[in-house]
Amino acid sequence: MSIKDIELNLIEDFELFDDWMDKYNYIIGMGKELDGIEEDEKIQDNLVSGCTSQVWLVPQLIDDRLYFKADSDALIPKGIAAMLVKLYSGNPPQEILDHKPEFIKKIGLEQHLSPNRANGLASMINKMKSYAEYYSKIK
């Protein structure tokens, strides 16, 4: 499934909810379904800077496709990381680099996050794209 298809699915999922408390609960639920990462992967190199909570992203390139694992010590950031993992995992690095995550605005997430969480979201996307940049060059 393409990034655009996954993005459309995320938008459709959020359209099912009228209330932002329900949307937050959905985000938290996505985080609870995330496999997370091993304790030995919770190292400084995998830590997303710019997040007030601790968020770790671990990339892995398999057959020219980039996969991510993520974890956080907080519920909403973990859910946001889960959305981004769902969106970007399994795609070629260049497609990740070329994608502009429009779903954030379309679902209203950017206006319902505190400034610190919005910075954290941007930091997660930037870290994923920096991994994509790195892996796009090592072919």
N, CA, C and O of each residue as an XYZ file, in Angstrom:
556
protein
N       0.845     -1.173      0.000
C       0.000      0.000      0.000
C       0.892      1.239      0.000
O       1.877      1.301      0.736
N       0.550      2.205     -0.813
C       1.363      3.418     -0.935
C       1.161      4.339      0.276
O       0.197      4.207      1.030
N       2.087      5.257      0.430
C       1.984      6.243      1.507
C       0.680      7.024      1.362
O      -0.018      7.256      2.349
N       0.352      7.427      0.141
C      -0.885      8.193     -0.093
C      -2.112      7.382      0.316
O      -3.039      7.926      0.918
N      -2.129      6.079     -0.006
C      -3.266      5.226      0.379
C      -3.396      5.136      1.894
O      -4.498      5.214      2.437
N      -2.272      4.972      2.566
C      -2.289      4.888      4.030
C      -2.752      6.219      4.612
O      -3.530      6.255      5.566
N      -2.272      7.297      4.034
C      -2.671      8.627      4.492
C      -4.189      8.811      4.346
O      -4.842      9.326      5.252
N      -4.742      8.391      3.213
C      -6.192      8.486      3.006
C      -6.949      7.643      4.019
O      -7.996      8.057      4.515
N      -6.424      6.459      4.329
C      -7.049      5.609      5.343
C      -7.037      6.280      6.713
O      -8.026      6.218      7.444
N      -5.926      6.919      7.062
C      -5.851      7.624      8.338
C      -6.881      8.757      8.400
O      -7.544      8.949      9.419
N      -7.004      9.494      7.312
C      -7.988     10.581      7.261
C      -9.392     10.018      7.438
O     -10.187     10.556      8.209
N      -9.697      8.939      6.728
C     -11.017      8.310      6.848
C     -11.267      7.806      8.263
O     -12.375      7.945      8.781
N     -10.252      7.225      8.892
C     -10.400      6.743     10.268
C     -10.772      7.894     11.202
O     -11.657      7.752     12.046
N     -10.105      9.019     11.050
C     -10.369     10.159     11.930
C     -11.717     10.808     11.645
O     -12.302     11.429     12.533
N     -12.217     10.675     10.420
C     -13.532     11.227     10.097
C     -14.655     10.486     10.818
O     -15.773     10.993     10.907
N     -14.370      9.305     11.327
C     -15.379      8.538     12.071
C     -15.704      9.166     13.421
O     -16.740      8.871     14.018
N     -14.818     10.029     13.895
C     -14.979     10.635     15.218
C     -15.317     12.112     15.092
O     -14.682     12.845     14.332
N     -16.328     12.543     15.848
C     -16.702     13.961     15.858
C     -15.987     14.717     16.967
O     -15.683     15.902     16.832
N     -15.726     14.026     18.049
C     -15.190     14.643     19.258
C     -13.685     14.412     19.343
O     -13.203     13.323     19.031
N     -12.935     15.446     19.769
C     -11.494     15.298     19.848
C     -11.048     14.374     20.979
O      -9.952     13.817     20.920
N     -11.863     14.206     21.986
C     -11.506     13.227     23.027
C     -11.500     11.821     22.431
O     -10.645     11.004     22.771
N     -12.453     11.542     21.541
C     -12.485     10.238     20.858
C     -11.271     10.089     19.938
O     -10.699      9.005     19.821
N     -10.890     11.179     19.294
C      -9.715     11.130     18.411
C      -8.440     10.896     19.229
O      -7.569     10.129     18.818
N      -8.335     11.551     20.375
C      -7.176     11.299     21.248
C      -7.156      9.846     21.715
O      -6.099      9.216     21.749
N      -8.307      9.325     22.070
C      -8.382      7.914     22.494
C      -7.972      6.983     21.362
O      -7.343      5.953     21.605
N      -8.321      7.332     20.128
C      -7.912      6.543     18.975
C      -6.388      6.585     18.816
O      -5.751      5.561     18.568
N      -5.819      7.776     18.962
C      -4.358      7.927     18.874
C      -3.688      7.090     19.967
O      -2.720      6.377     19.700
N      -4.198      7.177     21.185
C      -3.641      6.402     22.297
C      -3.760      4.908     22.012
O      -2.838      4.143     22.296
N      -4.892      4.497     21.453
C      -5.086      3.087     21.102
C      -4.079      2.614     20.071
O      -3.584      1.490     20.150
N      -3.771      3.476     19.097
C      -2.755      3.110     18.104
C      -1.402      2.902     18.782
O      -0.653      1.990     18.434
N      -1.103      3.762     19.756
C       0.151      3.623     20.487
C       0.215      2.330     21.277
O       1.270      1.704     21.373
N      -0.916      1.929     21.841
C      -0.951      0.687     22.624
C      -0.742     -0.536     21.744
O      -0.266     -1.569     22.215
N      -1.098     -0.424     20.465
C      -0.909     -1.538     19.532
C       0.515     -1.598     18.966
O       0.908     -2.595     18.360
N       1.267     -0.542     19.165
C       2.636     -0.486     18.660
C       3.509     -1.481     19.413
O       3.472     -1.544     20.641
N       4.286     -2.248     18.678
C       5.148     -3.254     19.298
C       6.214     -2.647     20.193
O       6.661     -3.285     21.146
N       6.621     -1.435     19.899
C       7.678     -0.816     20.694
C       9.041     -1.307     20.254
O       9.191     -1.915     19.194
N      10.030     -1.031     21.086
C      11.398     -1.438     20.779
C      12.000     -2.102     22.005
O      11.470     -2.007     23.112
N      13.107     -2.770     21.783
C      13.816     -3.433     22.876
C      14.511     -2.396     23.753
O      14.846     -1.304     23.294
N      14.720     -2.742     24.994
C      15.390     -1.821     25.929
C      16.771     -1.405     25.437
O      17.175     -0.256     25.618
N      17.502     -2.338     24.810
C      18.853     -2.001     24.344
C      18.837     -1.082     23.112
O      19.885     -0.595     22.689
N      17.644     -0.845     22.536
C      17.519      0.095     21.422
C      17.161      1.501     21.904
O      17.160      2.453     21.124
N      16.862      1.616     23.176
C      16.523      2.924     23.750
C      17.806      3.654     24.126
O      18.143      3.843     25.295
N      18.501      4.050     23.065
C      19.785      4.726     23.217
C      19.678      6.147     22.656
O      18.726      6.480     21.950
N      20.649      6.953     22.976
C      20.656      8.364     22.565
C      20.513      8.543     21.058
O      19.794      9.433     20.605
N      21.193      7.703     20.280
C      21.132      7.830     18.817
C      19.721      7.642     18.274
O      19.384      8.204     17.232
N      18.896      6.866     18.956
C      17.536      6.595     18.493
C      16.506      7.546     19.095
O      15.334      7.511     18.722
N      16.934      8.381     20.011
C      16.047      9.324     20.676
C      15.731     10.498     19.744
O      16.620     11.041     19.088
N      14.465     10.876     19.697
C      14.056     12.011     18.871
C      14.252     13.283     19.684
O      13.602     13.477     20.711
N      15.138     14.136     19.228
C      15.335     15.404     19.937
C      14.200     16.347     19.562
O      13.673     16.287     18.451
N      13.832     17.209     20.487
C      12.747     18.141     20.233
C      11.419     17.699     20.816
O      10.433     18.433     20.746
N      11.385     16.507     21.391
C      10.175     16.005     22.040
C      10.327     16.208     23.545
O      11.400     15.964     24.098
N       9.270     16.649     24.206
C       9.345     16.782     25.658
C       9.280     15.410     26.313
O       9.855     15.208     27.382
N       8.589     14.470     25.687
C       8.585     13.083     26.143
C       9.732     12.364     25.450
O      10.295     12.863     24.476
N      10.062     11.212     25.953
C      11.081     10.427     25.270
C      10.410      9.613     24.171
O       9.471      8.857     24.419
N      10.910      9.784     22.960
C      10.434      9.043     21.794
C      11.663      8.499     21.087
O      12.618      9.226     20.814
N      11.619      7.204     20.797
C      12.723      6.560     20.089
C      12.220      6.060     18.745
O      11.106      5.546     18.642
N      13.046      6.212     17.715
C      12.775      5.680     16.385
C      13.961      4.828     15.960
O      15.112      5.254     16.053
N      13.668      3.629     15.498
C      14.717      2.717     15.049
C      14.422      2.338     13.596
O      13.391      1.729     13.310
N      15.334      2.701     12.672
C      15.136      2.368     11.260
C      15.812      1.051     10.888
O      16.778      0.620     11.517
N      15.268      0.432      9.847
C      15.917     -0.750      9.296
C      15.597     -0.799      7.807
O      14.433     -0.727      7.413
N      16.629     -0.922      6.985
C      16.447     -1.029      5.543
C      16.453     -2.500      5.165
O      17.416     -3.217      5.437
N      15.371     -2.944      4.535
C      15.242     -4.328      4.076
C      14.756     -4.285      2.630
O      13.695     -3.732      2.341
N      15.534     -4.869      1.732
C      15.162     -4.917      0.315
C      14.777     -3.545     -0.230
O      13.747     -3.404     -0.890
N      15.591     -2.550      0.040
C      15.408     -1.183     -0.446
C      14.144     -0.506      0.083
O      13.667      0.468     -0.501
N      13.609     -1.015      1.175
C      12.454     -0.397      1.827
C      12.822     -0.106      3.275
O      13.500     -0.900      3.928
N      12.372      1.027      3.759
C      12.708      1.469      5.106
C      11.572      1.136      6.061
O      10.410      1.461      5.815
N      11.934      0.484      7.149
C      10.960      0.104      8.180
C      11.350      0.804      9.473
O      12.530      0.999      9.767
N      10.337      1.174     10.232
C      10.567      1.851     11.497
C       9.920      1.098     12.639
O       8.848      0.507     12.510
N      10.618      1.145     13.765
C      10.038      0.746     15.041
C      10.091      1.991     15.911
O      10.978      2.830     15.748
N       9.152      2.112     16.827
C       9.125      3.301     17.670
C       8.604      2.951     19.049
O       7.963      1.920     19.253
N       8.894      3.834     19.986
C       8.387      3.691     21.344
C       8.439      5.058     22.015
O       9.158      5.953     21.570
N       7.673      5.208     23.083
C       7.680      6.446     23.851
C       7.285      6.131     25.278
O       6.673      5.103     25.566
N       7.650      7.038     26.160
C       7.270      6.892     27.563
C       5.956      7.622     27.865
O       5.548      7.693     29.025
N       5.290      8.162     26.842
C       4.033      8.882     27.035
C       2.998      8.397     26.012
O       3.355      8.039     24.889
N       1.738      8.386     26.396
C       0.686      7.782     25.578
C       0.441      8.490     24.245
O       0.444      7.843     23.198
N       0.233      9.794     24.267
C      -0.086     10.487     23.011
C       1.115     10.513     22.058
O       0.939     10.234     20.872
N       2.316     10.833     22.524
C       3.457     10.741     21.599
C       3.668      9.337     21.035
O       4.067      9.183     19.880
N       3.402      8.324     21.841
C       3.531      6.949     21.331
C       2.496      6.699     20.242
O       2.793      6.043     19.244
N       1.284      7.216     20.426
C       0.256      7.076     19.402
C       0.596      7.827     18.132
O       0.365      7.332     17.028
N       1.142      9.012     18.285
C       1.569      9.785     17.113
C       2.691      9.054     16.382
O       2.696      8.983     15.153
N       3.634      8.517     17.135
C       4.717      7.736     16.524
C       4.139      6.528     15.791
O       4.607      6.176     14.709
N       3.123      5.892     16.376
C       2.489      4.730     15.734
C       1.861      5.125     14.396
O       1.950      4.378     13.421
N       1.224      6.305     14.350
C       0.647      6.774     13.083
C       1.728      6.958     12.028
O       1.555      6.566     10.874
N       2.849      7.559     12.433
C       3.927      7.807     11.481
C       4.597      6.509     11.043
O       4.977      6.369      9.880
N       4.744      5.561     11.962
C       5.299      4.250     11.602
C       4.382      3.576     10.589
O       4.846      3.013      9.597
N       3.077      3.637     10.846
C       2.095      3.055      9.918
C       2.196      3.722      8.550
O       2.113      3.053      7.520
N       2.373      5.033      8.544
C       2.419      5.799      7.303
C       3.664      5.493      6.478
O       3.571      5.292      5.267
N       4.822      5.457      7.121
C       6.075      5.405      6.380
C       6.749      4.037      6.291
O       7.505      3.799      5.349
N       6.505      3.144      7.223
C       7.200      1.852      7.206
C       6.873      1.045      5.958
O       5.727      0.969      5.514
N       7.922      0.449      5.414
C       7.762     -0.432      4.265
C       7.832      0.279      2.925
O       7.525     -0.308      1.888
N       8.233      1.535      2.945
C       8.316      2.309      1.707
C       9.762      2.613      1.350
O      10.629      2.645      2.223
N      10.023      2.838      0.062
C      11.373      3.224     -0.347
C      11.744      4.572      0.268
O      10.890      5.450      0.392
N      12.987      4.741      0.647
C      13.419      6.000      1.264
C      13.046      7.244      0.458
O      12.640      8.252      1.035
N      13.178      7.185     -0.871
C      12.880      8.376     -1.680
C      11.405      8.751     -1.592
O      11.073      9.937     -1.592
N      10.510      7.759     -1.517
C       9.081      8.069     -1.388
C       8.790      8.744     -0.046
O       7.938      9.629      0.034
N       9.489      8.331      0.991
C       9.335      8.968      2.297
C       9.809     10.419      2.212
O       9.152     11.327      2.722
N      10.942     10.623      1.570
C      11.482     11.971      1.422
C      10.548     12.871      0.612
O      10.409     14.055      0.918
N       9.915     12.323     -0.407
C       9.065     13.112     -1.296
C       7.692     13.421     -0.702
O       6.994     14.311     -1.190
N       7.305     12.704      0.333
C       5.953     12.846      0.884
C       5.829     14.024      1.844
O       6.672     14.225      2.718
N       4.773     14.789      1.667
C       4.435     15.858      2.605
C       3.218     15.356      3.391
O       2.167     15.116      2.798
N       3.341     15.194      4.709
C       2.245     14.608      5.496
C       1.045     15.553      5.641
O       0.918     16.272      6.633
N       0.172     15.534      4.634
C      -0.993     16.408      4.604
C      -2.072     15.978      5.594
O      -2.908     16.790      5.991
N      -2.059     14.719      5.991
C      -3.113     14.226      6.870
C      -3.131     14.971      8.206
O      -4.180     15.074      8.841
N      -1.995     15.482      8.631
C      -1.908     16.183      9.917
C      -2.858     17.380      9.929
O      -3.584     17.607     10.897
N      -2.836     18.133      8.838
C      -3.728     19.287      8.734
C      -5.166     18.823      8.483
O      -6.103     19.367      9.067
N      -5.340     17.828      7.622
C      -6.684     17.392      7.243
C      -7.473     16.791      8.403
O      -8.696     16.921      8.456
N      -6.780     16.134      9.331
C      -7.509     15.578     10.482
C      -7.602     16.583     11.629
O      -8.265     16.320     12.633
N      -6.944     17.728     11.483
C      -6.995     18.767     12.503
C      -6.024     18.557     13.648
O      -6.129     19.211     14.686
N      -5.085     17.650     13.464
C      -4.165     17.317     14.553
C      -3.297     18.502     14.951
O      -3.073     18.737     16.138
N      -2.809     19.251     13.966
C      -1.882     20.344     14.285
C      -2.521     21.402     15.180
O      -1.821     22.026     15.978
N      -3.820     21.616     15.070
C      -4.459     22.631     15.905
C      -4.943     22.083     17.241
O      -5.404     22.844     18.092
N      -4.842     20.763     17.432
C      -5.269     20.161     18.691
C      -4.113     19.622     19.520
O      -4.323     18.891     20.488
N      -2.905     19.980     19.141
C      -1.731     19.587     19.918
C      -1.169     20.819     20.618
O      -1.228     21.934     20.098
N      -0.629     20.593     21.796
C       0.065     21.682     22.475
C       1.291     22.049     21.630
O       1.735     21.238     20.817
N       1.838     23.237     21.804
C       3.040     23.601     21.042
C       4.183     22.596     21.232
O       4.904     22.293     20.281
N       4.350     22.081     22.448
C       5.413     21.101     22.681
C       5.165     19.811     21.906
O       6.092     19.245     21.327
N       3.915     19.344     21.893
C       3.607     18.118     21.150
C       3.703     18.350     19.651
O       4.135     17.461     18.917
N       3.308     19.528     19.185
C       3.435     19.848     17.758
C       4.916     19.856     17.351
O       5.269     19.380     16.272
N       5.773     20.398     18.216
C       7.215     20.350     17.953
C       7.710     18.910     17.927
O       8.545     18.546     17.100
N       7.189     18.096     18.836
C       7.575     16.693     18.875
C       7.165     15.958     17.611
O       7.931     15.152     17.083
N       5.955     16.231     17.120
C       5.482     15.631     15.871
C       6.403     16.016     14.717
O       6.819     15.159     13.937
N       6.719     17.303     14.609
C       7.620     17.761     13.554
C       8.995     17.103     13.691
O       9.619     16.747     12.691
N       9.458     16.943     14.921
C      10.764     16.304     15.153
C      10.745     14.836     14.736
O      11.723     14.339     14.178
N       9.634     14.136     15.004
C       9.526     12.728     14.592
C       9.579     12.620     13.072
O      10.294     11.778     12.530
N       8.821     13.473     12.386
C       8.816     13.453     10.918
C      10.208     13.777     10.388
O      10.700     13.109      9.478
N      10.839     14.795     10.954
C      12.186     15.166     10.501
C      13.184     14.037     10.710
O      14.037     13.801      9.855
N      13.088     13.333     11.844
C      14.020     12.227     12.101
C      13.783     11.089     11.103
O      14.735     10.499     10.592
N      12.506     10.783     10.826
C      12.208      9.730      9.846
C      12.738     10.121      8.468
O      13.279      9.288      7.740
N      12.578     11.382      8.124
C      13.061     11.832      6.820
C      14.591     11.868      6.778
O      15.186     11.640      5.725
N      15.226     12.153      7.912
C      16.695     12.139      7.919
C      17.207     10.706      7.761
O      18.218     10.477      7.097
N      16.510      9.743      8.369
C      16.867      8.336      8.137
C      16.660      7.979      6.663
O      17.493      7.300      6.063
N      15.549      8.438      6.085
C      15.278      8.159      4.674
C      16.367      8.773      3.789
O      16.809      8.163      2.815
N      16.782      9.971      4.138
C      17.866     10.630      3.392
C      19.154      9.800      3.451
O      19.819      9.582      2.438
N      19.479      9.357      4.635
C      20.688      8.554      4.834
C      20.611      7.259      4.011
O      21.545      6.923      3.283
N      19.498      6.542      4.133
C      19.383      5.248      3.453
C      19.213      5.401      1.941
O      19.516      4.472      1.192
N      18.738      6.544      1.489
C      18.615      6.742      0.034
C      19.992      6.888     -0.612
O      20.136      6.688     -1.818
N      20.995      7.233      0.178
C      22.339      7.457     -0.353
C      23.256      6.241     -0.252
O      24.346      6.253     -0.823
N      22.843      5.196      0.457
C      23.757      4.075      0.651
C      23.430      2.870     -0.224
O      23.888      1.761      0.052
N      22.654      3.073     -1.258
C      22.312      1.974     -2.167
C      23.542      1.437     -2.844
O      23.449      0.507     -3.646
